[in-house]
Amino acid sequence: MSDQLFDGRRFRLLTLVDYFIRESLAIRVGQRLTGDDVVSV
């Protein structure tokens, strides 16, 4: 997901959800999310 702040800066959210048990496993927020960030989460 992504959104924009009031001053125009954009940020992204990486959310990992297990739909079988309906639980959020991780949420990572940052202006830049790289492939290494995804692997580490």
mmCIF file of the N, C-alpha and C atoms, coordinates in Angstrom:
data_MODEL
# 
_entry.id   MODEL 
# 
loop_
_atom_site.group_PDB 
_atom_site.id 
_atom_site.type_symbol 
_atom_site.label_atom_id 
_atom_site.label_alt_id 
_atom_site.label_comp_id 
_atom_site.label_asym_id 
_atom_site.label_entity_id 
_atom_site.label_seq_id 
_atom_site.pdbx_PDB_ins_code 
_atom_site.Cartn_x 
_atom_site.Cartn_y 
_atom_site.Cartn_z 
_atom_site.occupancy 
_atom_site.B_iso_or_equiv 
_atom_site.pdbx_formal_charge 
_atom_site.auth_seq_id 
_atom_site.auth_comp_id 
_atom_site.auth_asym_id 
_atom_site.auth_atom_id 
_atom_site.pdbx_PDB_model_num 
ATOM 1   N N  . MET A 1 1  ? 0.846  -1.155  0.000  1.00 0.00 ? 1  MET A N  1 
ATOM 2   C CA . MET A 1 1  ? 0.000  0.000   0.000  1.00 0.00 ? 1  MET A CA 1 
ATOM 3   C C  . MET A 1 1  ? 0.898  1.226   0.000  1.00 0.00 ? 1  MET A C  1 
ATOM 4   N N  . SER A 1 2  ? 0.366  2.323   -0.444 1.00 0.00 ? 2  SER A N  1 
ATOM 5   C CA . SER A 1 2  ? 1.113  3.574   -0.394 1.00 0.00 ? 2  SER A CA 1 
ATOM 6   C C  . SER A 1 2  ? 0.143  4.716   -0.114 1.00 0.00 ? 2  SER A C  1 
ATOM 7   N N  . ASP A 1 3  ? 0.709  5.795   0.397  1.00 0.00 ? 3  ASP A N  1 
ATOM 8   C CA . ASP A 1 3  ? -0.088 6.978   0.702  1.00 0.00 ? 3  ASP A CA 1 
ATOM 9   C C  . ASP A 1 3  ? 0.821  8.194   0.605  1.00 0.00 ? 3  ASP A C  1 
ATOM 10  N N  . GLN A 1 4  ? 0.234  9.360   0.793  1.00 0.00 ? 4  GLN A N  1 
ATOM 11  C CA . GLN A 1 4  ? 0.979  10.601  0.671  1.00 0.00 ? 4  GLN A CA 1 
ATOM 12  C C  . GLN A 1 4  ? 0.675  11.483  1.874  1.00 0.00 ? 4  GLN A C  1 
ATOM 13  N N  . LEU A 1 5  ? 1.723  12.104  2.423  1.00 0.00 ? 5  LEU A N  1 
ATOM 14  C CA . LEU A 1 5  ? 1.565  13.012  3.547  1.00 0.00 ? 5  LEU A CA 1 
ATOM 15  C C  . LEU A 1 5  ? 1.054  14.366  3.070  1.00 0.00 ? 5  LEU A C  1 
ATOM 16  N N  . PHE A 1 6  ? 0.677  15.231  3.990  1.00 0.00 ? 6  PHE A N  1 
ATOM 17  C CA . PHE A 1 6  ? 0.127  16.546  3.636  1.00 0.00 ? 6  PHE A CA 1 
ATOM 18  C C  . PHE A 1 6  ? 1.124  17.410  2.881  1.00 0.00 ? 6  PHE A C  1 
ATOM 19  N N  . ASP A 1 7  ? 2.433  17.173  3.089  1.00 0.00 ? 7  ASP A N  1 
ATOM 20  C CA . ASP A 1 7  ? 3.446  17.988  2.410  1.00 0.00 ? 7  ASP A CA 1 
ATOM 21  C C  . ASP A 1 7  ? 3.919  17.363  1.094  1.00 0.00 ? 7  ASP A C  1 
ATOM 22  N N  . GLY A 1 8  ? 3.272  16.299  0.655  1.00 0.00 ? 8  GLY A N  1 
ATOM 23  C CA . GLY A 1 8  ? 3.573  15.706  -0.643 1.00 0.00 ? 8  GLY A CA 1 
ATOM 24  C C  . GLY A 1 8  ? 4.524  14.526  -0.620 1.00 0.00 ? 8  GLY A C  1 
ATOM 25  N N  . ARG A 1 9  ? 5.145  14.249  0.529  1.00 0.00 ? 9  ARG A N  1 
ATOM 26  C CA . ARG A 1 9  ? 6.047  13.096  0.607  1.00 0.00 ? 9  ARG A CA 1 
ATOM 27  C C  . ARG A 1 9  ? 5.233  11.806  0.616  1.00 0.00 ? 9  ARG A C  1 
ATOM 28  N N  . ARG A 1 10 ? 5.727  10.822  -0.140 1.00 0.00 ? 10 ARG A N  1 
ATOM 29  C CA . ARG A 1 10 ? 5.035  9.543   -0.245 1.00 0.00 ? 10 ARG A CA 1 
ATOM 30  C C  . ARG A 1 10 ? 5.696  8.526   0.673  1.00 0.00 ? 10 ARG A C  1 
ATOM 31  N N  . PHE A 1 11 ? 4.894  7.578   1.161  1.00 0.00 ? 11 PHE A N  1 
ATOM 32  C CA . PHE A 1 11 ? 5.441  6.481   1.949  1.00 0.00 ? 11 PHE A CA 1 
ATOM 33  C C  . PHE A 1 11 ? 4.706  5.202   1.579  1.00 0.00 ? 11 PHE A C  1 
ATOM 34  N N  . ARG A 1 12 ? 5.342  4.077   1.877  1.00 0.00 ? 12 ARG A N  1 
ATOM 35  C CA . ARG A 1 12 ? 4.778  2.774   1.538  1.00 0.00 ? 12 ARG A CA 1 
ATOM 36  C C  . ARG A 1 12 ? 4.680  1.899   2.776  1.00 0.00 ? 12 ARG A C  1 
ATOM 37  N N  . LEU A 1 13 ? 3.733  0.974   2.721  1.00 0.00 ? 13 LEU A N  1 
ATOM 38  C CA . LEU A 1 13 ? 3.547  0.012   3.795  1.00 0.00 ? 13 LEU A CA 1 
ATOM 39  C C  . LEU A 1 13 ? 3.608  -1.387  3.194  1.00 0.00 ? 13 LEU A C  1 
ATOM 40  N N  . LEU A 1 14 ? 4.437  -2.218  3.783  1.00 0.00 ? 14 LEU A N  1 
ATOM 41  C CA . LEU A 1 14 ? 4.495  -3.623  3.416  1.00 0.00 ? 14 LEU A CA 1 
ATOM 42  C C  . LEU A 1 14 ? 3.764  -4.390  4.509  1.00 0.00 ? 14 LEU A C  1 
ATOM 43  N N  . THR A 1 15 ? 2.663  -5.013  4.169  1.00 0.00 ? 15 THR A N  1 
ATOM 44  C CA . THR A 1 15 ? 1.875  -5.753  5.149  1.00 0.00 ? 15 THR A CA 1 
ATOM 45  C C  . THR A 1 15 ? 1.840  -7.220  4.770  1.00 0.00 ? 15 THR A C  1 
ATOM 46  N N  . LEU A 1 16 ? 2.113  -8.080  5.749  1.00 0.00 ? 16 LEU A N  1 
ATOM 47  C CA . LEU A 1 16 ? 2.031  -9.525  5.560  1.00 0.00 ? 16 LEU A CA 1 
ATOM 48  C C  . LEU A 1 16 ? 0.893  -10.043 6.426  1.00 0.00 ? 16 LEU A C  1 
ATOM 49  N N  . VAL A 1 17 ? -0.077 -10.674 5.785  1.00 0.00 ? 17 VAL A N  1 
ATOM 50  C CA . VAL A 1 17 ? -1.267 -11.147 6.488  1.00 0.00 ? 17 VAL A CA 1 
ATOM 51  C C  . VAL A 1 17 ? -1.451 -12.629 6.203  1.00 0.00 ? 17 VAL A C  1 
ATOM 52  N N  . ASP A 1 18 ? -1.703 -13.398 7.260  1.00 0.00 ? 18 ASP A N  1 
ATOM 53  C CA . ASP A 1 18 ? -2.050 -14.813 7.123  1.00 0.00 ? 18 ASP A CA 1 
ATOM 54  C C  . ASP A 1 18 ? -3.578 -14.894 7.175  1.00 0.00 ? 18 ASP A C  1 
ATOM 55  N N  . TYR A 1 19 ? -4.191 -15.118 6.036  1.00 0.00 ? 19 TYR A N  1 
ATOM 56  C CA . TYR A 1 19 ? -5.651 -15.126 5.970  1.00 0.00 ? 19 TYR A CA 1 
ATOM 57  C C  . TYR A 1 19 ? -6.262 -16.371 6.588  1.00 0.00 ? 19 TYR A C  1 
ATOM 58  N N  . PHE A 1 20 ? -5.491 -17.450 6.731  1.00 0.00 ? 20 PHE A N  1 
ATOM 59  C CA . PHE A 1 20 ? -6.025 -18.663 7.335  1.00 0.00 ? 20 PHE A CA 1 
ATOM 60  C C  . PHE A 1 20 ? -6.318 -18.443 8.817  1.00 0.00 ? 20 PHE A C  1 
ATOM 61  N N  . ILE A 1 21 ? -5.376 -17.841 9.539  1.00 0.00 ? 21 ILE A N  1 
ATOM 62  C CA . ILE A 1 21 ? -5.589 -17.588 10.964 1.00 0.00 ? 21 ILE A CA 1 
ATOM 63  C C  . ILE A 1 21 ? -6.013 -16.141 11.229 1.00 0.00 ? 21 ILE A C  1 
ATOM 64  N N  . ARG A 1 22 ? -6.124 -15.351 10.151 1.00 0.00 ? 22 ARG A N  1 
ATOM 65  C CA . ARG A 1 22 ? -6.575 -13.952 10.227 1.00 0.00 ? 22 ARG A CA 1 
ATOM 66  C C  . ARG A 1 22 ? -5.721 -13.126 11.188 1.00 0.00 ? 22 ARG A C  1 
ATOM 67  N N  . GLU A 1 23 ? -4.432 -13.156 10.927 1.00 0.00 ? 23 GLU A N  1 
ATOM 68  C CA . GLU A 1 23 ? -3.488 -12.458 11.780 1.00 0.00 ? 23 GLU A CA 1 
ATOM 69  C C  . GLU A 1 23 ? -2.502 -11.671 10.927 1.00 0.00 ? 23 GLU A C  1 
ATOM 70  N N  . SER A 1 24 ? -2.169 -10.479 11.369 1.00 0.00 ? 24 SER A N  1 
ATOM 71  C CA . SER A 1 24 ? -1.155 -9.679  10.699 1.00 0.00 ? 24 SER A CA 1 
ATOM 72  C C  . SER A 1 24 ? 0.210  -10.127 11.214 1.00 0.00 ? 24 SER A C  1 
ATOM 73  N N  . LEU A 1 25 ? 1.057  -10.598 10.313 1.00 0.00 ? 25 LEU A N  1 
ATOM 74  C CA . LEU A 1 25 ? 2.353  -11.119 10.710 1.00 0.00 ? 25 LEU A CA 1 
ATOM 75  C C  . LEU A 1 25 ? 3.409  -10.025 10.809 1.00 0.00 ? 25 LEU A C  1 
ATOM 76  N N  . ALA A 1 26 ? 3.317  -9.006  9.930  1.00 0.00 ? 26 ALA A N  1 
ATOM 77  C CA . ALA A 1 26 ? 4.321  -7.948  9.954  1.00 0.00 ? 26 ALA A CA 1 
ATOM 78  C C  . ALA A 1 26 ? 3.798  -6.729  9.213  1.00 0.00 ? 26 ALA A C  1 
ATOM 79  N N  . ILE A 1 27 ? 4.234  -5.570  9.654  1.00 0.00 ? 27 ILE A N  1 
ATOM 80  C CA . ILE A 1 27 ? 3.965  -4.313  8.957  1.00 0.00 ? 27 ILE A CA 1 
ATOM 81  C C  . ILE A 1 27 ? 5.280  -3.534  8.936  1.00 0.00 ? 27 ILE A C  1 
ATOM 82  N N  . ARG A 1 28 ? 5.737  -3.164  7.757  1.00 0.00 ? 28 ARG A N  1 
ATOM 83  C CA . ARG A 1 28 ? 6.975  -2.381  7.605  1.00 0.00 ? 28 ARG A CA 1 
ATOM 84  C C  . ARG A 1 28 ? 6.606  -1.094  6.867  1.00 0.00 ? 28 ARG A C  1 
ATOM 85  N N  . VAL A 1 29 ? 7.004  0.048   7.405  1.00 0.00 ? 29 VAL A N  1 
ATOM 86  C CA . VAL A 1 29 ? 6.697  1.352   6.826  1.00 0.00 ? 29 VAL A CA 1 
ATOM 87  C C  . VAL A 1 29 ? 7.997  2.052   6.464  1.00 0.00 ? 29 VAL A C  1 
ATOM 88  N N  . GLY A 1 30 ? 8.037  2.683   5.295  1.00 0.00 ? 30 GLY A N  1 
ATOM 89  C CA . GLY A 1 30 ? 9.216  3.434   4.906  1.00 0.00 ? 30 GLY A CA 1 
ATOM 90  C C  . GLY A 1 30 ? 8.982  4.188   3.613  1.00 0.00 ? 30 GLY A C  1 
ATOM 91  N N  . GLN A 1 31 ? 9.863  5.145   3.355  1.00 0.00 ? 31 GLN A N  1 
ATOM 92  C CA . GLN A 1 31 ? 9.757  5.892   2.104  1.00 0.00 ? 31 GLN A CA 1 
ATOM 93  C C  . GLN A 1 31 ? 10.263 5.055   0.945  1.00 0.00 ? 31 GLN A C  1 
ATOM 94  N N  . ARG A 1 32 ? 11.244 4.214   1.202  1.00 0.00 ? 32 ARG A N  1 
ATOM 95  C CA . ARG A 1 32 ? 11.761 3.313   0.171  1.00 0.00 ? 32 ARG A CA 1 
ATOM 96  C C  . ARG A 1 32 ? 11.845 1.924   0.735  1.00 0.00 ? 32 ARG A C  1 
ATOM 97  N N  . LEU A 1 33 ? 11.169 0.975   0.119  1.00 0.00 ? 33 LEU A N  1 
ATOM 98  C CA . LEU A 1 33 ? 11.245 -0.417  0.521  1.00 0.00 ? 33 LEU A CA 1 
ATOM 99  C C  . LEU A 1 33 ? 11.895 -1.185  -0.616 1.00 0.00 ? 33 LEU A C  1 
ATOM 100 N N  . THR A 1 34 ? 13.023 -1.801  -0.323 1.00 0.00 ? 34 THR A N  1 
ATOM 101 C CA . THR A 1 34 ? 13.759 -2.542  -1.343 1.00 0.00 ? 34 THR A CA 1 
ATOM 102 C C  . THR A 1 34 ? 13.413 -4.017  -1.273 1.00 0.00 ? 34 THR A C  1 
ATOM 103 N N  . GLY A 1 35 ? 13.916 -4.751  -2.220 1.00 0.00 ? 35 GLY A N  1 
ATOM 104 C CA . GLY A 1 35 ? 13.729 -6.198  -2.214 1.00 0.00 ? 35 GLY A CA 1 
ATOM 105 C C  . GLY A 1 35 ? 14.353 -6.846  -0.998 1.00 0.00 ? 35 GLY A C  1 
ATOM 106 N N  . ASP A 1 36 ? 15.465 -6.280  -0.516 1.00 0.00 ? 36 ASP A N  1 
ATOM 107 C CA . ASP A 1 36 ? 16.107 -6.792  0.702  1.00 0.00 ? 36 ASP A CA 1 
ATOM 108 C C  . ASP A 1 36 ? 15.205 -6.604  1.914  1.00 0.00 ? 36 ASP A C  1 
ATOM 109 N N  . ASP A 1 37 ? 14.460 -5.498  1.964  1.00 0.00 ? 37 ASP A N  1 
ATOM 110 C CA . ASP A 1 37 ? 13.508 -5.274  3.039  1.00 0.00 ? 37 ASP A CA 1 
ATOM 111 C C  . ASP A 1 37 ? 12.415 -6.334  3.030  1.00 0.00 ? 37 ASP A C  1 
ATOM 112 N N  . VAL A 1 38 ? 11.933 -6.652  1.847  1.00 0.00 ? 38 VAL A N  1 
ATOM 113 C CA . VAL A 1 38 ? 10.872 -7.658  1.720  1.00 0.00 ? 38 VAL A CA 1 
ATOM 114 C C  . VAL A 1 38 ? 11.384 -9.014  2.186  1.00 0.00 ? 38 VAL A C  1 
ATOM 115 N N  . VAL A 1 39 ? 12.598 -9.378  1.795  1.00 0.00 ? 39 VAL A N  1 
ATOM 116 C CA . VAL A 1 39 ? 13.163 -10.665 2.196  1.00 0.00 ? 39 VAL A CA 1 
ATOM 117 C C  . VAL A 1 39 ? 13.389 -10.709 3.696  1.00 0.00 ? 39 VAL A C  1 
ATOM 118 N N  . SER A 1 40 ? 13.843 -9.628  4.299  1.00 0.00 ? 40 SER A N  1 
ATOM 119 C CA . SER A 1 40 ? 14.107 -9.632  5.733  1.00 0.00 ? 40 SER A CA 1 
ATOM 120 C C  . SER A 1 40 ? 12.836 -9.736  6.562  1.00 0.00 ? 40 SER A C  1 
ATOM 121 N N  . VAL A 1 41 ? 11.750 -9.184  6.053  1.00 0.00 ? 41 VAL A N  1 
ATOM 122 C CA . VAL A 1 41 ? 10.474 -9.278  6.769  1.00 0.00 ? 41 VAL A CA 1 
ATOM 123 C C  . VAL A 1 41 ? 9.939  -10.674 6.646  1.00 0.00 ? 41 VAL A C  1 
# 
